Amino acid sequence: MLHVGVEDGLEEEEVVRRRSHHGPNQLRKHLRRSGWSILIAQFQSLIVVLLVAAAAVAFVFGETLEGWAVGVVIGLNTAIGFFTERGAVRSMEGLYALGSVNTRVRRGGRVLEIPA
């Protein structure tokens, strides 16, 4: 399937050919996300738009208690989503920052250690 000999591994020419065809074997680098971009993203879902519309309709019809209740729900949803996503983003950034891991490969019958 991968056309690699177990004893010999890949030849350097094949490594170069595969890298030029498939690209390097690495995680995509992402820019650090600011707290503001994470917060703004919380308001870009259909559910939040519908809740904002419901609050607006409630206020227009004089149902201020219901409007404020929906506003509190929007606030809670935003806070929970923000802190959850911020934690996940920071965790992923931390994992990426752990740095380089090396692995052993067979190239032309020799065992080499290269960055994973």
N, C-alpha and C positions, 0 to 999 in steps of 0.2 A: 504494500500500500504506500509506504513512504519511500520505498526503494533505498533502504539504508542497510548496509551489512552490519551485523551485530559485532563482529570482531574488528572491522576496519572503521566503521563510522562513515562520516561524509568526507569527501575530498575537498580541499580548499576551493577549488573551482566551482564545485557544486554549492558550497556555502555562499560564495559570492553571487552565483546565479539566483539562488533562492532568496537572498536578501534583496537583490535588485527587483525580483518579481513580487515578493510578499512584504518587503519592508523589514525594518529592524524588529526584533522580538522584545518590545518594551511597552510599558504602560503609557497611555497618552498623558501628557502633562496638562494639568488644568491650572488655570490661574486661581489664586486665592480668592475666595468669595467673601465680600465684605458683609457685615451684619445688615447693612441697608439693602443689599441685593437679596439677601435671604428674606428679609421682612417684606419687601415689595413682592416677592414671589408668592407670599402667602395670600395676597389679594388677587392673584391671577387664576383663580379656579372658578368654575361655573357655580359651585355651591356658594361661595362667598358673594359672587355677583347677585345670585338669587336672594341671599339673605339681606344684602344691602337694599335691593329693590323692595323686599318685604318691609324692611324698616322704614323706607321712604314712604311707601303706601300707607303704613300705619300712621305715620306722622301727618300725612296729608289729610287723612280722614279723622284726625283728632284723637287717635288711639295712642296717646303718648306712652302709657305704661307698656303696651305691647311693643311699641317702637324701641323703647329703652331695653326691654327684655331681649329683643332680637339684637340690639347693639351689644349687649353684654355677651350674647352667644358668639357674635362676630369677634369680640375682643378675646374671649377664651379660646376660640378656634385659632385665632392668629397667634396668641401666646404659646399655646401647645405646639402648633406647627413650627413656629420659629425656633423654640428651644430644642425641639426634637431634630429638626433639620440642621441647626447650627452644630449640635453635638455630633451628628453623623458626618457633616462636612469636616469638622475638626479631626474626627477620628480617621477619616480617609487621608487627610493631609498628614497626620502623624504617621500613618502606615507608609505613605509614600516617602516621608522624610527619613524613615529608618535606614534608607540608603541602599547601597548595592549589596546584593547577595551573589555569591559566586556558585558556580556549578561545574561539575566535571563532564566533559564531552569527549567522544572519540573522534579524532580527525586524522584521516590517513593512517590508521592503525596505532596512533599515539593517544594517550589520555592527557587532555589539557584542562586547565581550570580557567574559566572565562566568566565575566560578569553575567549573571542570569538576567 
